[in-house]
Amino acid sequence: MSRRNFTKSAERAELLQRLMDLGRKISTQTVFLHQTIAQTIGLNATDTRCVDLILSSPEGTVTAGTLSGRTGLTTGAITHILDRLEKRGIVERMRDTEDRRRVFVRVRAESLKPLLPKYEALGHAFMKVAEKYSDRELRLICGYMEGMSETSERLRTEMAASC
């Protein structure tokens, strides 16, 4: 990222505003895209995002407390989500073999079959856009997205702590 001192010009102000507007638009579109995909199997976007968090866990399992921490949702809300996902056969709870008080949740891979074509199509469409950029441009885009991801997580954590 360039550390140059930028002068405040009308063109720069316009460009920054455009970036903010596009970020807001993409954020909204993404929420509704995930909601649309989730509804095809009778779930909501929060349910499928929790499934994604479980799948992205290095161990492939998480506790309800871990999900609560990663989402900022209360443990009660997470329990409700997990109950709904378990009832639909998407996740299963497993007691820790060493500490029976701990319960892990894992995704039942076979339950994701109806969603796979939708997420594969999404991935292909997004890659088609990304392939138009040079490696240098992709590094720049990745740097921006990493910064935005870190900022979003920091703000979510701060806001959750103030509740």
Secondary structure in CASP SS format (residue, H / E / C, confidence):
PFRMAT SS
TARGET T0000
AUTHOR 0000-0000-0000
METHOD secondary structure of the structure
MODEL  1
M C 1.00
S C 1.00
R C 1.00
R C 1.00
N C 1.00
F C 1.00
T C 1.00
K C 1.00
S C 1.00
A H 1.00
E H 1.00
R H 1.00
A H 1.00
E H 1.00
L H 1.00
L H 1.00
Q H 1.00
R H 1.00
L H 1.00
M H 1.00
D H 1.00
L H 1.00
G H 1.00
R H 1.00
K H 1.00
I H 1.00
S H 1.00
T H 1.00
Q H 1.00
T H 1.00
V H 1.00
F H 1.00
L H 1.00
H H 1.00
Q H 1.00
T H 1.00
I H 1.00
A H 1.00
Q H 1.00
T C 1.00
I C 1.00
G C 1.00
L C 1.00
N C 1.00
A H 1.00
T H 1.00
D H 1.00
T H 1.00
R H 1.00
C H 1.00
V H 1.00
D H 1.00
L H 1.00
I H 1.00
L H 1.00
S H 1.00
S C 1.00
P C 1.00
E C 1.00
G C 1.00
T E 1.00
V E 1.00
T C 1.00
A H 1.00
G H 1.00
T H 1.00
L H 1.00
S H 1.00
G H 1.00
R H 1.00
T H 1.00
G C 1.00
L C 1.00
T C 1.00
T H 1.00
G H 1.00
A H 1.00
I H 1.00
T H 1.00
H H 1.00
I H 1.00
L H 1.00
D H 1.00
R H 1.00
L H 1.00
E H 1.00
K H 1.00
R C 1.00
G C 1.00
I C 1.00
V E 1.00
E E 1.00
R E 1.00
M E 1.00
R E 1.00
D C 1.00
T C 1.00
E C 1.00
D C 1.00
R C 1.00
R C 1.00
R C 1.00
V E 1.00
F E 1.00
V E 1.00
R E 1.00
V E 1.00
R C 1.00
A H 1.00
E H 1.00
S H 1.00
L H 1.00
K C 1.00
P C 1.00
L C 1.00
L H 1.00
P H 1.00
K H 1.00
Y H 1.00
E H 1.00
A H 1.00
L H 1.00
G H 1.00
H H 1.00
A H 1.00
F H 1.00
M H 1.00
K H 1.00
V H 1.00
A H 1.00
E C 1.00
K C 1.00
Y C 1.00
S C 1.00
D H 1.00
R H 1.00
E H 1.00
L H 1.00
R H 1.00
L H 1.00
I H 1.00
C H 1.00
G H 1.00
Y H 1.00
M H 1.00
E H 1.00
G H 1.00
M H 1.00
S H 1.00
E H 1.00
T H 1.00
S H 1.00
E H 1.00
R H 1.00
L H 1.00
R H 1.00
T H 1.00
E H 1.00
M H 1.00
A H 1.00
A H 1.00
S C 1.00
C C 1.00
END
